[in-house]
Amino acid sequence: MAFIRKIKKGGAVYLAKVESYREDGKVKQRVLEYVGKEENGVPVHKVDINKLEVSNAKQYADISILYQLARELKFNYLLGKHHKPIIALLIAHLLCKTSVLKMGKWIEDSTIKEVLGLEELTTEKLYRSLDHLEDCDFEIVEHSIYEYWQKLCPKDNESFVLDVTDTYYNGKHDDSAPRKGKEGKVSKLIQIGLGVSFENGFPIFHKVYNGSISNIKVLEDMMRIMAQRGIKTIIMDRGFYSEANVKDLHKLNIEMIVGVKQSIGIKKNVLANVDKADIYSSKHQVILKGTIVYVKEVEFLFGKLIVIYNPKYEVLKKDKMLADGATDAEVKYVGFSLIFHNTKLKPGAVVRKYFEKDIVEKSFQTMKGDVQLHPIRLWLPGRVNAHVKLCYLSMCLLSLIKYRCSKLDLQPGEVLAQLKQIYKVNLKHSQNGKEFTKVVTLTSLQKNILKTLKCSV
């Protein structure tokens, strides 16, 4: 009787069809044919490539990797029983870059249903997944992702940056009035408060607000979340500053670095006492990226107020203002800015940290670019909120890719572009009708990306 036997030759394991026979009273075996080989412990049948036909080739690796990273961040657990269609929408949102209505063809040309184990993925199901996402307790989702990030990158959990951006939406089923956004367009607006880690820009928390809410009110509302996350230091623009806010943060034992506006009181009690000749000296000099400033620290409230003087900015701004008819009083403090802090850092370190907080701006650029936050083409308020949550989860995936692939000097978009080239090809034998699948050969860069991401295809 014939059977399959493994035969080792060199570093390979071949599968051979053999049969036993008796010769001179001894039982021996002879190879009838080689039927294939074993790769990574899995049998691979020997096939005549001249008799194979390509049935189709479908987008595969980028979908598979995003799903593996989503599972690493426990999305499959955190998003509940409807996690598969939600994750499918999340992946399609990142890779397809079109509206839900236009995702159908992309879904059929990809392996997304196969990878996620979904029998169907209709437009209706995608829209329902937005409703399921809106129903999730997203604070628990955010907190769990943040806890994972703390374990993965503990060095990037010392300070965080808070900022607010706005975006338009096409809602007709709410009472909000059109407003003028930061880009100058008048439309219905929502604002998104976003906290990210200082070094890597990993999303830590977010919340959606009406377009008319001020940054001061946003901070008042977000303090509870910041305290729950155990945030130790927060860095913010001057739009968040109020004396009440900084006192409340202090009560929560949160250290802060926050810009301060030139109010009448600040001008009278602080700036009026600054000697420009004294501050404009080598002992007060701080070198930043692209410019040089001069700083002096004074006692203020329960911390310190840093007065920053930028002579180059003063000359450029002052000349223009005077040419436009400004008075001497109006240009008196041009070139000065202020930062309040209650940290143990020296003035130069505080100033550098404040002016290097552009990580949140980069996060907003990612959110509005790669993650497609702006504009939101949805009508129901609940789905608008769900879309923002989808963008937040997308940022988490992209941030994880960016962190892992930083050594390869690749941005998340470049990583996904490389993975997009790895297709799964479906083949069919022209004689026996057997079907096979084959992942296209990987380049060395693609292999390095998979290794760095700790994923496989």
Secondary structure, DSSP 8 states (H G I E B T S, - for coil): -EEEEEEEETTEEEEEEEEEEEETTEEEEEEEEEEEEEETTEEEE---GGGEEEEEEEE-HHHHHHHHHHHHTTHHHHTGGGHHHHHHHHHHHHHH-S-GGG-HHHHHTBSHHHHHT-S---HHHHHHHHHHHHHS-HHHHHHHHHHHHHHH-GGG-S-EEEEEEEEEB---SS----EE-TTS-EE-EEEEEEEEETTT--EEEEEEEETT--HHHHHHHHHHHHHHHT--EEEE-GGG--HHHHHHHHHTT-EEEEEE---HHHHHHTGGG--HHHHSSGGGEEEETTEEEEEEEEEETTEEEEEEE-HHHHHHHHHHHHHTT--HHHHTTTTEEEEEE-SSS-HHHHHHHHHT-THHHHHHHHHHTTT--SSB---SHHHHHHHHHHHHHHHHHHHHHHHHTGGGT--HHHHHHHHHT-EEEEEEETTT--EEEEE----HHHHHHHHHHT---
